[in-house]
Amino acid sequence: MPIDDSLGQVHNEAVTAAGEEAPQPAAAADVAGPSTNEPFGSKPVQAVRPMSQYEQEGGSGSESSASPNSQPVISPEAIAAIAYAEDVQRQEREIETEQKKQPLLSERSTMDALLARYEEGTPFHINAAALQSEYQHVQFVRRDGNCFYRAIVAGLFDQFQRDAALMAQFRTNLDDWVRRIINIGYADFIIDDMHEQVANAIDGVIRGEITPDNILTNEAVNNYFTSFLRLMSAVVLRENERYYMMFIGDETVTSMKEWVAREVEPTWKEADALGITALSCALGMVFGVQHLNQNSSPAGHNLDLIDGTIEEEQAVVEGPRPHIYVLFTPGHYDVLYKD
């Protein structure tokens, strides 16, 4: 059981023991306000304190006040666990509030916008400057755990605008992906709704009724696309388990189904190398992952080309495979454009 779930259970049991109804965690605030391209973290989030501090404050004297006819006493350990769980929930709400202040995707900006995020003379700034000869524009993505998938959705529609046949081919393949997703055990009523939303959005772009920006900046629709991409990645991994299992370094994982359920399916779970490779295979596209870090050597801005095609998979895209470029900074992805 995840730690947040176990702490929440302790919280509810302890409060119930005191004769009260266990309160539900407060919903995260949905902050409305002007879009900003400021990096996440402009407002500091108060950290959760070490558990030992809660135990000290949970304190002495709680047990001595009990009488034979009183309600069950909450132990100091339970009080500490309640305080810790509430602090974790408070921190999660603050983080989500900060995230929601960021747009899903910024406007496309020149590379000067990337340089402006780093202090001049620092390794990050120097390495970012070196990218100006390779890329013309950058598009910043919200830091919410879906950043890689949102970046790929943006890159997809950039390719669709360049090649209408590519978009039509992707639309045609959607029905087959639904069949494959259901075949590995996902509920059809969930997939049908997701498929309908994705298909309707693409049909709207094809007919000229909506623009790609309508999709990319609409959180509900964008989330349908990111979830569908996650399931496409999951299908490739599950259908080719024998091939991909050799790349999992965790000996406690006994099946690809288990790994996918933990690392790919959950919304807001950050993408890892195996899921990225599988999605490249699913889309039949090459992902250029441009690294940007504070390494002062050329490795501080190196490019990895990820071509996930394997023999067991028929290429989704015929002919030369399009490239989608993403910028990887520690823990986050944005979108890069060559023109």
Protein Blocks (a to p, Z undefined) as FASTA:
>chain_A
ZZklmmmmmmmmmmmmnopacddddddddddddddfbdehiaccdddddfklmmmmnogh
klmmpcfkbccdddfklmmmmmmmmmmmmmmmmmmmmmmmpcfbdcdddfklmmmmpceh
iaklmmmmmmmmmpmbdcddddehjmmmmmmmmmmmmmmmmmmmlmmmmmmmmmmmmmmm
mmnopafklmmmmmmmmmmmmmmmmnopacfklmmmmmklmmmmmmmmmmmmmmmmmmmm
mmmmmmpmbfkbmbfklmmmmmmmpghiacdfklmmmmmmmnopacddddddfbfbfklm
cccdddfbdfklccfbgcjdddddddddehiacdddfZZ
